[in-house]
Amino acid sequence: MQYRIDPKTGARISALGYGCMRFTKNGVAVDQAKAERELTAAAEKGVNYFDTAYIYPGIEDALGKWLAQGWRDKVYVATKTPHYLYKDLAAFDACLAQQLRRLRTDYIDYYLIHMLCDVHQWERLQALGIEAWIDRQKAAGVIRHIGFSFHGGTENFMRVLDAYDWEFCYLQYNYLDETSQAGVRGVRYAAEKGVGVIVMEPLRGGRLSRRLPKEALDAFAQVPVRRTPTDWALRWLWNQPEVLSVLSGMNDLSQIEENAATADDAAVGALTEEELALYDRACRAIRKASRIGCTGCGYCMPCPKGVDIPVCFRTYNDRYSDSWYIGMKEYLMCTTLKKTPSNASLCAGCGKCEQHCPQGIAIRRELREVQRQMEGPIYHAARRLLKLVARY
């Protein structure tokens, strides 16, 4: 495993970080035994940075059970507080206390203000006294380092970065988002200020690993070296000196093996000019094939009416990037042929989801389009037929 030095804290952080949000679940509960096998495998490969958040159901507790087995002092733990839910500092106190209990620890190495996407949000927190609160927690040793996670445009990111003496930040960043979100300008601006950049969504919710269109795959096949789409995506990030660590939401031992192997080998400036040019070709192919820029992060969930928004968007994109048949089959299987359906036409247009979407997607409008394209006569006929067959 390669390591990079945090410019503010001096900590030696593994180039590959573990994003715990996507632990496998049995129903609503985390599959604890599976999660612990995967966490242990990652740690044994050299991963020393593990990320979670207060709002990830069951994840802090699952990570805490593993940490208590002798791992706590061997790794860095990061978690996030949902500032948008709180109106006073007492709520921040209660949240932090619960996080410490869940994680079975008395300190957090890297603590984040979750989804701080506008400087006006920070100004609201300042009015509540958040800076003094942070100072108290750091003085008590409960919070070691303070940062924020960000989804939004470059200008907003730079304003948030300038508003406080941050020690690190999380950014959505990948070769498809080089000029969107905070983008390469934001990454370099943070580095200039000595703020560590930790990357989230390096594979854009799996879009850059499992669902590349053929034209993008063909672009990467133009050089003799053979790499998986995941390998290509991660190398693009580790090629940049400004990137401190890359979070991967691994939930399979094979993913840990592959990503750790890439982290062992990838280095700053290792990609050739010929290889870098392939990313531009791949991006053009991906944008041509995709209709909705959803990463599958799930921040829009739960929907009051039960719509599985990320799945609706993923299967809709599959219709265009893979084939009509694959998209429709996935849509039927993943939203409709369930005990409790979660298809797009259940949307009541309340707009709650749009308040939390990091990508700024007009979710209600897009769901109407998904319904129009995916729930036509063939869909209704297939649904009736398959439900009839399922009875026998």
N, C-alpha and C positions, 0 to 999 in steps of 0.2 A: 504493500500500500504506500502510495506517495502522500506526503503531508505538506501543508502550506501554513505559513506563519500568519496568524491574525495580526494585522497591522496596528490595531489599538490595544489588544490585550496581551499579545506575545504568545498566545496559546498555539500549540502545534495541532492543527486540525486535519483530520483525514480528508483527502480530496473527494472521497465519496462519503456522503452523509446518508443516514437512514431516515426517510420520511415515513413515520409510523401510521399515517392516516388510513392506509389501505390494508391493514391487517385483515386476514380472512375471518369471516364471521359465520357462526352457526345460528341462523336466524338473526336475532339482534345482539347476541353475545359474541364476544371475540373468542375465536378458537385459541385458547391460551397455550395449549401444548404446542400447536403449530407455530404460533407467534414466537414462543420462546426458542424453539429450534432454529428459527430463521434469525432471530436477534443474536443468538449465540454464534451461529455460523458467520454472520457479518462481523461480529466483534473479533472472532478468531482470525478473520481475514484482515483485520487491522482497522475496521471502521470504528471511530471513537466519538462520533457526533450523532445523537439520536433526537429527533424532533417530534413533538406532538402539540396538542392544543386543548384548551379547556372544552371547546365545543365539539370535539371529536368523540362521539359516544363510546364510552368504555375503553378508550385508547390509553389515556393517562394511567388508569388503574392497571391495565394489562402490562404496560411498560414498567410500572412501579413494582409489580410482582417479580418481574425478571431482574430489575435492578437490585432488589433485596436479596438476591441469591449470590451476592458477592461482586456485582458488577458496578455498583454506584461510584466507587472511587476510581474506577478505571476508564470512565467515559464522561463526555460532556452531555448534559441534558438541556434541551431547549423546549420551552412551552410558551403559550400565548394567552393573553387575557383579552376577552371580548369587550373592549371599551364601549362599543356601540350599545351594549345592554345596560350600562350603568349610569346613574345620575349623581352619585356621590362617592367619596373615597371609602366609605364603609363597605360598599359593594366590592371595591377592589380588594380590600382586606379579606372579605369573606371568600372571594374567588381564590386568592393566593393561598389562604389557609387550606381550602379544600384541595387545591392542586398539590400542596405539600403532602397532605394525607394520601391522596391517590398515588403519588409517585414514591411514597415511603421514603422521604428525604427531608432534610431540614434546610436545603438551599437549592436554588436553581442557577445553573451556570449561565445560561443565555435566556433572558426573559424578553418577550416581545409584546408590544402593543399590536394587537391583531388587526390587520386590514386598516391601517391608517393611510388613507388614500387622498387626503386633502388637508392642506394646512389649517383650514378652518376647524376641522375635527380636532387637531392638536391644540388650537387656541381654546376650544371648549374645555379640553382637559386641563390646560393651564389655569383656566378660571376656577376649576375645581380644586386646584392645588396639587396636580399630579407630579410636578417637579420636586416639591418637598417630600411627597410620598415616596418617590423613587429614591431620593437621598436617604430617607429613613431606612428603607429596606436594604439599600446597599451598605449603609453604616452598620446595620445589624448582621450583615453577611448572609441575608436571606436571598437577595438577588446579587449575583456577581457582576453581570454585564447586561446592559439594557439596549434594546433595538426595536425595530418595527418591521412588519411585513407590509408590502405595498402592491396594489394593483391599480394601475391608472397610467396616465401619460407622463412624458418626460418632464415637462415643465412643473407639474404638480409634485413629482418626485423630488426634484431639486429644491423646491420650496420647503417641503417637509424636511429634507435633509439639512437645510440651513437653519431650521427653526430651533434646533436643540443639539447638544453635544452627544450625538448618537455614537455607540460603539460598534454597531453592526446593523445590517439590514438584509431582508429577504426580498428578492425580486423574481417575478416570472421572467425567465430569459431562456431562449433557445434560438436555433438558427432561423426559425420561422418568425420569431418576435424580435429580430435584430433592430427593427425600426419602429416597433409598436411597444406598448407598455412603457416601462422606463427606458428600454432599449439600450443600445451600446453607448449612447451619449450619457445616459444615467449611470451605467456601470462605471464608465471612466470618470465621471464626476465624483462618484462615491470614493473611488480609489484615490483620486487627487486629494480628497479630504482625509484620507487615511481611515476610511470606514470599510470594514470587511463586508464583502458581498457574498452572500450565500444564495445559491440559485434554487428556485423551486420551479416545478413544471418543466424540467429539462426535456421531457418527451411529449409535452403538450397533452397530458392525460392519455398517453399511449399512442397518440396520433402519429408520432414520428418513429414509433417502433413497430407497431403491429399493422398499421393501416395506411401505409404509403401507397399511392397510386403507382401503376406500372411505369409510367414515365419517370417518376422520381427514382425508382429502383434501377431503371435503366441508366439514369445519370450516374449513380454511384458505381455502376458496373463498368464504367469507362476506364478505370485504372486497374492495373494488374492485381493490386492487393485486394483481398476479399474480406469485407467486414459486414457485420449485421447492421441493420438500420439503427439499432440502439447504440452500437459501438460508434457509428458515424456521429450521432447526435451528441453523445457525451464527449467525444474527442474535440468537437467544435468548441465546447465550453472550456475544457481543460487546456486548450491551445492558448487561452487568454490569461495573462498574468494577474488581471484584476479579480478573477474568480477565486474566492477562498475555498469554497466547498460546493458540491452539487448534491442536492437531496434527491434521492430516488425512492419512490413508494414501492419498495420490493415486497412481494408476498409469495415468493416461491424460491426455493433453494437454487434453482437454475438461474434465476435472475440475479441473485446475490453472487453466484459464481461468475457469471458473465460480466457484471458491472465491476466487480472487484478486480477481475483480470484486466479490464480496460484501464481501471485506475492505477494498476501497477505499471502500465506501459505508457499511457498518454502523458504528454509533457508540454510545457509552454513552448510555442513556436515550432512544434513538431510537424504540423501539416504543411505540405508543399503548396505553392501557388496553384498548381494544377488541381490539387485536391480541394482547396478552398473554392475554386470556381465551380465545382460540382454542386456545392450547396445552393448557389444561385439558381442553377437549373432545377434542382429538386424543389426549391421554393415555388418556382413558377408552376411546376406540375401540381404541387399540392394545392395552391390557391385556385388553380383552374378546376380541380376536382371537388373542392370543399364548398359547402354552401353556408354553414353556420360555424363560427369560430369558438365553439364550446370546448373547454379542456376537460370536462368531466369532474371538476373539483368538488361539486356537490354543495357549494355554499348557498345555492338557491333553494335547497331542500331543508325541511320537508314542505311539500306543497299541501295546503289545506284541503285540496280536493283529491290528493293522492297521485297526481301526475308525476311520473318519474322523468323529470325534465332532462337530465343528462343522457339517459338512455334514449329518449325520444329523439334528441338531437344527434346522438351518435349513429343510430340506425338510419336516420334520414340522410346523414352524410355518407353512410355506407352505400346507400342507393346510388349515389353519384360517383363515389370514389372506387367502389368495387363493382356492383351490378345491381340492377333493379331487384333481381331475385334474392340476392343476399340481404339487401336492405329490408325488403318486405318480410322475408322469413324471420330475420332478427327482430323486427318490429312486432310481429305477431307473437313470437315466442317470449320476448322480454317485457312486453307491456300488456298484451291482450289475453293471452292464454294462461292467465294466472288466477288463483282463487280470488285475489283482489286486483282487478285491472288497473293499469296506470298509464293509459294511452292519452294522447294529446287532446282529444275531444272532451276530456273531463275538465279541462281548464275553465275556470269561471271568470277569468280576467281580473282578478283582484289586484295584481301587480306586486304582491308581497315579495315574490322571487326577484324582481328587478332591483329591489333595494339592496340586495346582497351580492349581485353578480359582479365578480371582479373584472369580467371582460366587457361590461357595459352592454350586454346583448339585450335587444328589445325582445324579451322572452315571450311576451304575450303575442306579439305579431308573428314571431317565428313559429310558435306553437300552432297558430292558425294556419300557417303555411304547411307545417308538418301534417296537420289534419287534412288539409286539402289534397296534398300529394299522396299521403299514405293511407288514408281511410276512404278510398273510393269504392266502387262496386266490387272490384276483385277482393279487396280487403274484407268487406262485409260477407261476401260469399264464402271466402276461405275461413273466416271466423265461425260461421254457422256450421260449415262442413266439419271442421276440426273439433268443434265442441260436440257435434253429433257422434263423430267417431270415438271421442274420448269416453262416451258413455258405455261403449261395448268392449 
